[in-house]
Amino acid sequence: MTSLSVEGKHVTVAGLGVSGISAARALAGLGASVTVVDGGSGELHKERAAALEADGISVRLGDAESLPDATSLVVTSPGWKPSSPLFAAAAEAGVDVVGDVEIAWLLRGPDAAPWLAITGTNGKTTTTQMLASILRAAGLKTAAVGNIGTPIIDVVLEGDDAYDVLAVELSSYQLHWAPSLRAHSAAVLNLAPDHLDWHGSMEAYAADKGRIYEGNQVACVYNVADKATEDLVVEADVEEGCRAIGFTLGTPGPSELGIVEGLLVDRAFVENRQKNAQELAEVADINPPAPHNIANALAAAALARAYGVQPTAVREGLRAFRPDAHRISHVEDVEGVAYVDDSKATNTHAAEASLAAYESIVWIAGGLAKGATFDELVQKSAKRLRGAVLIGADRALIAEALARHAPDVPVVDLERTDTGAMSAAVREAARLAQPGDTVLMAPACASMDMFVNYNKRGEAFADAVRALAAETA
């Protein structure tokens, strides 16, 4: 697909979530006859269906497998697996399946804002928000969109003059369904096993992440410490003149951004980069200055510099940035122990980065493993662990890894999986902790066995910590 013309055509939208509703309204506004299908039939589904039907959009609940008659295009929501029966039916009928990002890309006008795109297993949202903060500091009209914030179709439909440039977070799901995307510049922050049940293999997951580099115009930003990201750059088909730009927590070489004596420095977007470097900011300007967050800041700075942003705006943007809740967020100190909420660490790669930020830790972990294994994580983090408190459905997998690789670390296995277990977990962690320690909730697992989402899990942790603080005051 190279353009989008849907007037008078029958389009099926898969999913009644935020992106599905956005796509359905946009396509109907362009003259398509739209049917939304969803396997659910609960009260929330019925409410959303009624709102769409009031606007003339058809909704079919309780059947997400069969293809509506006369469908000429299927638009999917990010979470739908490629193996879904609906898509098999579409393939058999010769009907294209695309995602909301593809639709947004094809709806752009000739003078639309360029996209600076970001993906990776972890750090996408933080990096995208950092980038938007830097772009705003440069006086540019921008927004953080895509996998966060306002649906990207809605942003595109605001018109070509609404923004100068967009900071776009893209998941592997979205990239899978966006073959036409061609960003100004893009970054893959890191690669680690995740969502393999959706993609089928690590190779397929990495290939979908790598799609973000296809057709890049100015810069493909990669992580020097993660060779797999550089390999994706090598494999990408980019526009002539597009450069590979690395970021590193070490001293940068030519065409890299990195750290020198507490400073973020640029040896990529300077004259005579073989000899020269440009100071961009101080590590102290980054909140919080944990290693993985410094890497996020370097990636955001690289994309901003690729767009021509001046060094002063990088510093101002990073100083102005405030991370979202539940991302390595300090809750409170209680009797000399720091309590940190990193509920967003929903996989082992994210938890590893979080654990690396502290010296002596009582670790609260567990939930839904999503097929992950924990041996490597425990091996790398064992020397930092004072103790561990395990919660959730798949806690036994972590307990087994701890027994193999950190047998001297005390482990509390909470058999409860109700939401009240978080209060018990915090109390057990407080019992194990000593002054100067950090009680870190970095679960390395998804939350849905016990909580609606990671936000609710983080809120339960913070509430439990504050209750503990009130008792000891």
N, C-alpha and C positions, 0 to 999 in steps of 0.2 A: 504494500500500500504506500502510495506517495502523496495522496491527497484524500480529502474526506468529503464525499457527497452522499447524504443520506435522505434527502428529500423524497418522500413517497415510498421509501424502502421500509421493510419490516426488520427491526433490530431487536434482538433478545439481549437483555441485560441480566447477568448471573449475579445474584446476591442483593439483599435488601439492606445492606449496611450503608455507611456514610458515602463511600465512593460510588456504590451502585446507584443510590438515589441521585447523587450529583450527575452521574453519566446519563441516567434516564431522563432527567429534566432537561439537560443540555441537548440531548439528541432529539427529544420531542420538540424543543424550541427551534431546532433546525429543520423540522418538517418530517421527521421519521415517525413511523408507527411503532411504538415501543411496547414491549412486553417484558416485565421483570419477573423472573422465576426465583423461588427460594424454597428450600426443603422444609423450612420452619413454618409453624402455624400458630404460634403463641400470641398472647395479647399484644406484645410490642410489634410483632410482625403485622398483625391485623391493623393496628393504629397507623403504621407506616404505609401499608397498602391503601388504606382509606384516603390518606392524604394525597397519594399519587393518583389514585383513581379519580379524585375530585378535579385533577388537572388533565384528565383524559388519557392517563397512562394505564395500560392494562397490567394487572398483577396476578400471578398464579402462585398460590402457596401450596406447600405440601408435596410438590413434584419438582425436583431439581434435576431430573435425569432425562426426560424426553424433550426433543427440540420442537418448539412451537411451529405450526405450519407457516410456510412462506418466509421463514427467516433467511435473510441474506447476509447478516453479520451478527456475531456474538461478541458482546463486551463483558469481560469477566472482572470480578473483584479480586484483589490480590491473593486471598487465601485459598482460592479454589485450585485443587490439584490438576495438573495436566491430564491425569488419568481419569478425571471425572466423566461419568457416562454421558453427560450433556455434550462434552467436547468430542467424545468419540462419535456421537451422533452427528455433530457438526462436520467432523472430518469426513464421515461417510457421505454426507450430503454436499461436500465440496464448499463448505461455508467457513470463512476466516474467523479465527478467534483472536481478539486483541484485548489489551487492558486499558484502564482509564488513562494511563500515562501516554500510551500510543494515540488515543483519541485527542488528548490535550495537545500533543505535539503536532498532529495533523490539522488541528483547528487554528494554529498560530497564523497570524497574518505576516505579510512580507517584511514588516518593520518591527516584529515582535522582539521582546527582550531576550537576550541570549541566556542560556542555562549554564550555570556552574553546578555540576552534578557530583553527588557524594554517595558512595556505598561502602560496604564492609560488614564484617560479622558484628563488630561492636564499635560504638562511638559515633554512629551516623548522625543521630539527632543532635548531640552536643556539638559536633563539628559543623553541621549545617547552621545551627544557631550562632555559633562563633563567627562563621563566615558572614551571615546576615548582619551581625553587629559591626563587623569591620566595614562592610559595604555601606552601612548607614553612617558610620563615622566618616566615610569618604564623601558624604553628601549625596549618595545615590539612592534613588527610590527602589526598594527591594522588599522581598518577603521570603521567609523560610517556608517552603511548600513541599508537596509530594507525599512522602510517607508520614508527614507531620502537618499540623495546622489545617488551613483551608484546603479543600480538595483542589487539585491542580487544574482540573477542567474549569472550575469556577474562576480561578485566577486568570487563566488564559482568556476567558470570555469577557473579562473586564476591559480588554482592548489593548492594542499595541502600545499605546502611550501611558498605560497605567504604571509601568515599571521600567527602570533602566536595565535591570539585570535580576535574575532569580537565583536564589540558593535552593537547590533541589535535592532533597533526600530521596533515595530510591532503594527499595528492598530488592532482594533477588527475585521475589515473586513478580514485582512490577517490571523489572528488566526482562524477565522471561517473555512477557507479553508485549514488549515495546520494540519491535525490530527496526522501526524507522528513526528512532532517537539518534540525534547527532548533536552532542553538547559542544559548547565553546571550549570548555576544559572540564576534566573530571578526575576524581580521586577514588581509589580503592584503599581503604585504610588498613585492612588486615583480612586474613582468611583463616577460618578455623571451622571444623565440622559443626554444622547447624542446619536445621530444617532438612536433614537428609531423607526423612520420611516423605517429604514433599518432592524433592528433586530426584531422589532415587540413588544418587551417588555423590561423593565429594567432587568428582570430575564434572558432573552436570551442574552442581551448585557453583563451582568456580567459573564455569563457562558462562553461566547466567550473570554472575557478578562482572565478568570481563566485558560483557556487552556494553557497559557504560563507556568504554574507551572507543568504541567504533565511531569513526568519523570525527573524532576530536579535532578541533581547529588549531589550538594554541598549546595546550599542555596536558599530558597524562601524568598525574601525580601518583607516586607509589611509595610504599613503606620500605626503606632500605633494610630494615630488620626482618622483613617478611618477603623472602624471595619470590613466593608465589604471586605476589602482587606485581612485581617487576616482570615476571613471566607473562602475565596477562597483557602488559604493555607491549612486549615484544611480539605477541601474537596478534595484536589489534591492527586493523586496517584504518589508518588515520590520514588526515589531509597532509599534503606536502608542507613541510616546515613545522609541523607539530613536534614538540619536544617532550622527552621523558624527564621528569623532575622528581627527584627523591627527597624524602624527609627522614631525618635521623635524630636520635637523642644524643648522638656523638658529634664530633667535629665534622662539619659538612665538607664534602669535596665539591669540585665544580659541578654546576647544575643541581645542587642540593641546598636544602635549608636544614639547619641544625642548631646545636647549642655550643657556645663557647663562653666559658667562665660566667655562667648564669645569664647569658644573653641569647635571645633568638636571633640568628643571623641568616642572611640570604646570600648565597653564592650562585644563584640561578638567574635572577632578573637584574643583573648589574653589568656594567661595562667591564670587559676584561675579567671575566669570572675566574680565570686561572689564578689571578693574583688578588682580586678585590673581594670584599664582603661588605654587606650593608646591615647595620644593626636595625632590628625591627621592634624589639620589645625586650623586657626583662622576664625571666621565669616568674618572678614575684608578681607580674601583672596577670598571671593566669590563676583562675579560681575554679577548683582547688589545684595546687601545683603538683598533683600526683603524676607519676611518669606517663601513664596512658593519656592523661589529659593534656600534658605538654605535647605529646604526639598529635593529639587532635588539633591543638592550636597551630602547630607547624603545618599541618595539612590545610587548615583553613587559610592560613597566611599564604601558602603557596598558590592556592586558587585565586585569592584576592590579588596577589602580585601578577599572576598570569593575566588578570583582567586590567592591569595597569594601576592598581591602587597604590598610593604613596605610603612609605614606611610609617609616617606619623599616624595615619588612619589605622594601621595594623595595631599599633600600641593602644590607641584610644579605644578601638573596638574591643580588644581583649580586656582592657580595664573595665569597660562598661558591661561586659557579659556576665550574666548570672545563670548558673546551671539550673535545670529543672529539679524538682523534688525527686528524691529516691535515687539520685545518682551520686554516690559517695558523699552523702550529705551528713554533716555532723549534727546530731540531735541534741546531745547534752552530755556534760560530764557529771558523773555520780560517784562520789567518794574516790576521786582520783582516777577513775576509769572513763575513757571516752567511748561513747556509743555512736556508731556510724551506720547509716541506712544506705545500702547499695542494693535495694530490692530490684533495680533494673538489671543487675547482673544475673541474667536468666540462663546463661550457658557457661561452660567451663572457661572459655577464653576470657570472658568479661570478669569472672570471679578471680582468675589468675592475676589479671591486671590490678584488681582491687586489693587482693591480698599482698601484692608486691609493694603497696604504698605504706605498709605499717610493719613495725619491727616485732611486736609481741601481741598476739591476737587470740581472742576467744571467738571462734568462728561459728556463726549460726548458718546452717545450710540445709538444703533439701527441698523437695517438691516433686515436680514431674521432670524426669531426666531427658525426655524426648530422644531416647536412644543413645545418650551420651555415656561415656565411660570416664572415670575419675582418677585413674592411677597416675597419669602424668601430672594432673593438677596437684594432687596430694604430694607427689614426689618433689615438685618444685617449691611447694609452700610449707613442707613439714617443719623446717627449722624455725618458722615464724609462729607456730601454733602453740599456745599455752593450753588450749583445750578446744573441744568442739561440741556443739549441741545440734542434734539432727532432728529435723521435722519432715513431715510430708510423706507422700506415697512411696517414693523411691529412695528413702533415706538409707535403706540397707546397702545400696550400691556404694554410697559414700562411706558407710561404716566399714565395708569390706576393704575398700581402698586404704582407709586409715589403718586398719589392722595389718595390712601388708606393708605399708610404707612409713607409717608413723605409729608403731605399736606402743610407744611410751606416752603418747598424747591421750589424756583422759577424754573419754567420749560419753556424752549423755544422749541416749536414744529415747526420744519422746514418742511413745506409741500413738499418742493422740493426733488426730488429723483434723479436729474441729478448729475453728478460728481462734478459740480461746487458748489453743496451744502456744500461740506467740507470747502471751504473758508468761506462761510457764517457762518458755525458752529463754526469755530475758532474765528471769529470776535464776535459772540454772547457770546462765552465762555469768551473771553477777557473782554467783557463788564460786565459780572457777577463776574469775579474774583477780588480778592484783593491781594496786596503784601503778599507773604508768602504762597499763595494757589498753588495748582497744577491743571492745566488743563489736565485731563487724558482722552485719547481716549481708552476706554476699552469697545468695542461695545456690548459684550455679545451676538452677533449675527453674522451670516455669512455675507459675503460681496457681494454676487453675484447679488443682486438686483440693485446695483449701480456700482460695480467695478468687474474687471475680477477675482480678488482674494484679499486676505487680504494684500498682499504685495503692490498692487496698492492703496488700501485704505490707508495704512500707508504712502506711498509716497505722496499722496494727502494731508494728514494731515501735514506732515513735510514741504512740499512746502508752504502750507498756513501759517504755523507758521513763516517760514523764510521771507515770504512776509510781514507779520505783523511786524516782527522785523526790516526789512529794512525801513518800514514807520515810525517807532517810534524812529529810531536811531538819 
